[in-house]
């Protein structure tokens, strides 16, 4: 298992949010769920509160 620095995780989180927003504009529910799950995983790794995605049931 690869260990990432906090800076790398924050960068990945920023990119995941951007990708989520793009998928939302494109109304691509499957990609929105994929990125929402990734966002929550990264937030857990950082120890920050997890975002809720009630429109996706997450």
Order of alpha helices (4+ residues) and beta strands (2+ residues): alpha-alpha
